[in-house]
Amino acid sequence: MSVRVRYAPSPTGNQHIGGVRTALINYLFAKSKGGSFILRLEDTDRRRYSPEYVQNLYDTFKWLGFYWDEGPDIGGPVGPYVQSERFELYRKYAEDLVRMDKAYYCFCDSDRLERLRQEQIATKKDEIGYDRHCRSISKEERDRNIAEGKPHVIRLKIPLDGVTVFHDELLGNIEWKNADISPDPVLLKSDGFPTYHLANIIDDHLMEITHVMRAQEWIPSAPLHRIIYDAFGWEMPELCHLPMVLGQDGHKLSKRHGATAVNEFRKAGYLPEALINYIALLGCSYEDGRDIYSLDELVGLFKIERLNKAPAVFDYQKLEWFNGQYIRQKSDEELSVLIHPYLIEAGLRSELDTAKDQMELAAMPLVKERLKFLTDAPAIMAYLYGRLDLPPVETYLPKKADAQDAAVFLEEDTRILQEFGLDDISSVEDKFRERALEMGKKLGDLLMPLRVAITYTRVSPPLFESMKILGLGESLDRIEKSIQYLRGA
């Protein structure tokens, strides 16, 4: 049997971490078994549906770098892969259940259902829900109502006693009392729209889904799905309910914990490889003593047995660490291209600028170790693109030095640079050390004002390498400007 799994989001919002994790685990499992990963759009909630959310779905997975084998945008043998294009199928199969006496027409209108609910609340009944009124009406009454065109829904007949048992690949056998299942839920609404449960089961069956891997919050739906499969006489796919993803406070991950939509992470300067690597480790273990995996390595190592039963905690600091690791794995050429959009957005460069391309490529070894996010690049590299406003005087000052001392140090820096240049950085650094000793000063006394004059900050990428990128002339001009600034302080 060829493994077939699916990711079936509702396009009612942007893709978020929880959904992507479900999709990723489905993908890893399918590929580890040589199977197929399918996308299906469950778009029956037309009130919240938006084509922008569909586009966000496609854009997100193209950015992440793993994709489905069949889906609405690429087709496949069991389409259509959009539920709103399959309504006739749902009606046909719902009517089949009525003919098999596994479901029935319900003619109760909204007014009766609301009165029933209020009565149940007033009498403090243990069970709030439908009273199965239409389950026992005669065939004659049913046919008369149909002939009169009376609006109706189709409800599933839930067994009145006993238990429903289903197996979970991670959690084992689970028993559910039928009395605890929502009484006779609606399968097909009066407007012809299917409910989630009907459409989900029909689609999974017709698309030959072999394994359903979804979040543990769906466990209460599993007994209902088992009953629907049994009503049709179909084999139920294997189930695997995945551990939840929680915030640091122990509650389900949400926006109050920080970014959860994938496009927020993308805008914040995360790399897709880092996000995939980290998400794959949430609630799953692979090899002891190792954290960094490529997507292909994750596929090769994935097994359901490696999933944890306990919830996983989303740690933003750990994800930040992963992002830094992947940034440092990039070649200078790759990283230079990746930061371009952020430099353009910051107004530091235009789309086409060969001179800036060359400068940025030269700067990559200097900034790579300092980047946690791609968005850090503009602030770290801004000094390379032009002269900024000079910082406060105290920024220049070494310990126990005043503005005039700093100006003297800069004048010494100028003399060394004019004499020895920047061709041999190691040699010129030695000259600075020698001069500091001659003056009875620490090396930092000479270099701190110089660093600020060149980069406008006390913490920067390597100083001499930065000056070499700027060029000796530009470096000397910046130093002279700072000397004049300090002399006038």
N, C-alpha and C positions, 0 to 999 in steps of 0.2 A: 504494500500500500504506500503510495506516494504521499508524503506529508504536505498538507495545505493548511495554511493559517491565514488569518485576516486581521487587518486593522480597520475598524469601522467607526470613525469619528462622526459626530454630528457637526456640520459646519455652522455653528452658532457662536463661534468665538475663535480667537487666534490660538494656534497650537501652543500648548504649554508643556512644562516638564513632565507632568504625570502621563499625558497622552503619548509624548515622544518616547518615554521609557517603556510603555506598553508596546508601542510599535517596534522599538528596538529589540525587546526580548522576543517578540514574535519573529522578527527578521532573523535574529541569531539562531533561534531554534530551527526555523525552516531551513536556513542555509547549512546548519550543522548536520541536517538529515538529507541534504540534497533535494529539499522540497521547494514549494512555491509560497511567496509572500504576496498577499492580495490586499488591495485597497478597495473598500466599499464606502460610499458616502450615504449615511443614514440621515437624509435631509427632510424628514417628514415634519419637523417643527418649522413650518414656513413663517411663523411670526418672527422668529429670531434668526432665520436663515439669511445669509448675505453672500453674494458671489465673491466679495472681498475675502471672506473667510476661506472659501475654496482656494482662491489664489494664494492666500497665506499658507495653506496646507502644502500646495505644490512647491512654493518658494522655500519653505522651511526644510523640506526633505531634500531638495536639490542642494541647498546649502550644507546640510548635514552630511550628504554624501552617501546615503543608502536609500534605496528606492524599491518600489513594488514591481513584481513581475506581471501583474494584471491590475487594471484599474480604469477609472473613467477617462483618463487622459491618454492612455496607451492601449486600451482595449484588452481583449482576451476572449477565450472560448465560452465563457459562461455569463456574459453581460446581458443586459446593461448592469453597470456597477453603481448605479445611482437609484436609491429606493423610490424616488418620485416617478421614475420611469418604469416601475414594476407593479403599479397598483392593480392591474387586472389579474396578475398572478395571486396577489394577496386575497382578493375577493373570491377567486376560484377556490383556493384552498380553504378559506373560511367556510364557504358554502359546503365543501366536501365534509368538513367536520360536522356541520349540521345534519347532513344526510347520514353520517355514521353515528348520529346520536351522541357525539362527543362535545357538541356545542348547541346553542339554541338562540332563537331570536328573542330579544328583550325589547318591549315596547314602553317601558317606564320612562316618562319624560323627566326633565330636570326638576320640575316642581315637586313631583312625587319623591324623587331621590333626596331633595333637600328637606322635605317634611320628615322623611324617614330618618335622616341624619339628626335632625333636631330632636325627634322623639327618643332616639338612642342616647343622645347626650342628656336629655331631661331625665330619663329613667336610669341613667348611669349604667348602661349595659356594658359588659366586658368587651364585647365585640362591636366595633363601629364599621359598617360596610353594607354592601348590598344584601338584601334578605332573600334572594333567589326567587322572588315572586313569580317571574315568568318561566322559571324552570319547569313548573308543574301545570302550566295552562294547557288546555286541550288542543288537539290538532285543529279542531274546527275553529276555535277562537284565533289561533295563530294564523290559519289560512284566511280568515275573515279580515284580520288586521292587515295582512299583506295585500289583499285584494282592494282594501280601502286606501292603500298607499300610506298607511300610518308609519311614521318614522321609527326606525328601530336600529339597534346595534346587535352584534353577535357576541355572545358571552361563552366562555369556556366552562365546561362542567368539571369542577374540582371534586374529586372523591370526597364523600361526606365523612369518612372516617379513615383510620389507618395512617400509615406513614409513607412518605416518598423517600427513596434512598438514591443518592448519586455518589459517584466516586470522583475525588479530586487527586490529581497526580502528586500534589504537594502535601495535602492535608489528610488524605486517606478517605475512607467512607464517611459520609455525613447523612444522618437521618433527620427528616423534617416532618413534624406532624402536619397532616393535611388540614387540620382545624386551624393551624396557624398561618395558612396561606390565604391571601386575599380572596374572599368568597366570589367565585365565578367572575373573574376579571373580564373586561371588554377586550375582544380581539380585533373587531372591525367596528369603527365608529359609524355613526349615522350618515356622515358625509362621504363615506367610502374610504377614508384614511385608515390605514392599519395602525394599531398600537405598536409600540416598540417590540413587544414580546412576540407578536405574530410575525412581523416582518423579519425580525432577527432570525427566528428559527427556520422560516421558509428559505431565506437567503442562504443561511449556512448549509442547509441541506442541498439546495440546488447548485450551490457553488462547491459542493463536495469538500467542505471544511472538515478536516480530521481532528484538529485540536483548537480549542478556544482558550486563549491565554488572556486574562483580564484581571483587573484589580479586585482585591478581596471585598470591596464594597458591593460587588455584584453577587456575592454568595446567596443572599436572600432571594434572588431571582432564579437561582439554579433549580430548586424543586419545581417551580412553575414551568420552567423550560423542559424539565424531565417529563412532566405530565403532558405537555404539548407534543413532545417527540413520541411518547407512548401512544397518544391519541391518533397520530398519523401512522403509527407502526414503523417509524423511522429509527435508525440507530443514532444515538446521541454522540456528538464528538467527545473526545476526551477533554476534560476540564482541568485547568490549572489556574487557580486564583493567586495572583501575585501579591506579595506583601505591600502594604501601604507605604507611601513616602510622607514623612512627617517633618515639621520644622523643629528647630532646637527646643521649642517649648512643649513638644510632645503632641501637638495638634496637627491635623492634616495640613500639608503644605499649601499656603495660599499667598495672596499678594501682601498680606501684612508681614510676611517673613522677608519680603524683598521681591526681586524679579522672579516671575514664574513663566511668563510668555517667552518663547524661544527668541522672538525678534528683539526682545529687550536685552537678552544676553548678547545677541549679535551686535546690536548698536553699542553695547558697553565694551566691545572689543575682545570678546571671547573667540577662540578658535573652535570650529566645529569638532575637530579631533579631540580637543580637551573635554568638550561637553559630552560627546559620545562615550569616551573612556570613563568619565566619572559616572555618568548615568548607568552605564553597564555594570558598575560595581555596587550600585545601590541595591542592597538586599541580595547580593550574589557574590560568591567567592570563586576565584580561579586558581591562582598558584600562590603559595606562601612566599612572603618576602618580595613581592613584585606588585607594582601599581600600574605601570605604563604598558598598554597593549594597543596594537593596531586593530582595525576592524576585522581584518582577516584572521588575526590571532584570536580575537574574541569568538569568532565563528568556530574556529578549530577547537576551542576549549569549552564551549558552552554545553552544559548538561542541566536538565531540570533538577537533578539531585543537588546541584550547586546552589540552588535558590534557598534563601532562608525563609522560615515561616514568620519570623518576627518582623515588625515594621522597620524600614530603613529611615535614617535621619539625614536630611539634606544639609550638608555643611558647606556654606559659601566660602569659607576660608580654605577648605580642602580643594574645592573647585578652582579657586584662585591659584593655588599651588600647581594644580594640573595645567592651568593655562600658561603659567610661566614656564613650565617644563617644555610644553609644546612650542612656545615661542622660541625658546633657545635651541630647539631641534631644527628650526627652519634655516635654510641657507640664507646668506645675506641677500641674494637676489630675490628669493621668495618673500622674505620679510619686507624688503623694500617695496615690493608690489602691494603687499597686504596693508601697509600703513598709508598708502597713497590716498585712499578716500578720506581718511581722518585728517590728513594734512591739508587736503583740498577744502574740506568742510571748515577747518580752522583758518582758512584764508592765507596759508603759508605758501601755497603753490597753485598753479593752474593745472588743468588736465594734461596738457602737453608742454613739457619743459625739459629738454634733454640735459641742460646744465644742472638742473635740480636733481634729475635722475642720477647723474653721476655723483653728485655730492651726497645724496642720501645713501647710495650704495656704499660709498666710502665710510659713512657714519654708522652703518649697521653694526660693525664689531664693537663700537663704542657704546651703543645704546641697548643692545640685545639683552645684556645681563640685567638691565634696569627696568625692563618692561614687564609689568604684570598683566597688562591689557594692551591691546593695540591702540586704545584711546589715550594711553599715556604718552604716545610718541610726540604729539604736537607740543606739549608743555616741556618735555625733556629736550626737544630738538629746536625749539623756537629761536634760540640764540644763533643758530647757523644761517637763518634766513634774512637777517638784517639786524640793525642796531635797535635795541630796545631802550625804554626809559631807564636811566641809571637808578639803581636802588638806593635806599637810605645810606648815608655815610657810614653808619655803624656796621653795615653789612660787610664793608671792606676790612674792618679792623681786626687784626690779630689781638690776642690777649695782651693787656698792658700797653696798647699802642693807641695813638690818636690819629686824626686825619693826616697830620703832617708827616708822622712816621710812615703811614701807609703810602703817601706820595713818594717818600724817599725810597721805599722798597720797590715801588713801581719803576722809579728811575733806574735803579740797579737792574731790575728785570729787563728794561729796555736795552741797556748797555750790553747785557749778555746775549740777548737775542740778535741785536745788530751785529755783534761780533761773530757769533757762531751759527746763527740761522736755525732752521728746523729740519734740515735734511737728515741728520742723525739724532733722533730723539733721545736715545740712550746717552749719547755723549753730552748733549746739551743739559740733560737732567743732572749729570755729574757736575757740570759747571755751576749749576745753581747750588748744589750741595757745598761745593768748595767755597763759593762766595758767601754762603750763610755762615760757614765756619769762620771765615776771615772776619766777618762782621760781628761774630759772637752771638749770632741769632740762630733760632731754629729754622729748619727748611720751610716749615709752615708759615713763618713770618714773611718770607718772600713770596710764597705761592698763594696765600689766601687772597691778598689784594689782586694778584694777577688773575686768579680764577674768577673773581667777581668782575673784573674789568673785561674779561673775555666772554663769560657766560651769563653775567648779571645775577648770579646766585652763588651761594657758598657750597652747594652740593651739585655736582654736574658730572657728565661723562668725563673720561680721562682728558686732562687739561692739554698736554702737549700735542696729543693726537688731534684734539679739537682745533688747536691753533694751526696745525699743519693743513687741515681741511680748509680752514678759512683763508690760509695764506699768510705769509709773513707781513706783507703790507697792511692788510686789513687788521691783523692782530696788533701791530704797532700803533695804528690809528686809534683803535679802541683803548689801548693803554694810555695814550696821550690824552684822550678825551677824559679819562678817569682821573689822570693827574691834575688836569685843570680844574676838574670838579672838586677834588679833594683840597687843592690849594685855596679854593674860594670858600671852603667850608668854615 
